[in-house]
């Protein structure tokens, strides 16, 4: 028997999906996020836990909220309270919003302790077991590749670069992510084009914010500015970037808006957004190298800081700094 959702239920996902594993041990239910270490525990009588366990097992994205919550008033209130708490901590999402929730989860992982980082770096990388003892298909490649390959600016040299001209930046963005016309540089699945690009160019005492309109191939001013401190605060390596930013350098933010593609592809939209971001980054690197510009990509960004610049309704993925060599301009 189903019932009509009341005001409290309307605040919960229509198709609840529990994204954390849960288990029952004795008189307690444990719902645990192994990545963040967050754990919720629920205690109660055997009959209460039976009802709550059934609710959690039905949070599979296939059942509606009305099908999940018990109709028995004795257990319904506790089930609604549990679902509400799980939604608050991000453990339960609507099945249609899973890709967006995964972005939030990735952003919320945070910075790990140095000791754990050293342990992770020391762990062996994946190797194909079938290749053990096999003959090499080619000789060992030299460590030094030709100068024509794409390259990254060393942090210690970033102060030797200055911002690109607006015309050069616009040309770079058109070549890297222009979606208008017959020829495309990015294999966007289904022409959803989920990537969003913002460029920061130096002005006195800060940076001016531009948005790249990829449909019209135009770099548009947002009339918004941000301080140097506001830009440097985005980066985990904040102290290394203060000097280059104060001297003036171009900053690109690569974000994604997956609402359209999520409606078409569901949870696969997350995968497509990341694929597109990787392709775009390589295009930027190729154009920068061909133009003899320096570039460096940064995955270590503080998402909430970046959203204060690009917008809170999109998901920043990474930042890229670009510049011309100061020596080349002298």
Secondary structure as UniProt FT lines:
FT   TURN            7..8
FT   HELIX           9..11
FT   TURN            14..15
FT   STRAND          16..18
FT   STRAND          21..25
FT   TURN            26..27
FT   STRAND          28..32
FT   TURN            34..36
FT   STRAND          39..43
FT   HELIX           46..57
FT   TURN            58..59
FT   TURN            61..62
FT   HELIX           65..68
FT   HELIX           73..88
FT   TURN            89..90
FT   STRAND          92..94
FT   HELIX           95..97
FT   HELIX           98..107
FT   TURN            108..109
FT   HELIX           114..122
FT   HELIX           129..131
FT   TURN            132..133
FT   TURN            147..148
FT   HELIX           155..160
FT   STRAND          161..162
FT   HELIX           166..177
FT   HELIX           189..191
FT   STRAND          195..203
FT   TURN            204..205
FT   STRAND          206..213
FT   TURN            214..217
FT   STRAND          218..226
FT   HELIX           228..232
FT   TURN            233..234
FT   TURN            236..237
FT   HELIX           238..247
FT   STRAND          250..256
FT   HELIX           259..265
FT   TURN            266..267
FT   HELIX           268..290
FT   TURN            291..292
FT   STRAND          294..298
FT   HELIX           303..310
FT   TURN            312..313
FT   STRAND          315..325
FT   HELIX           326..329
//
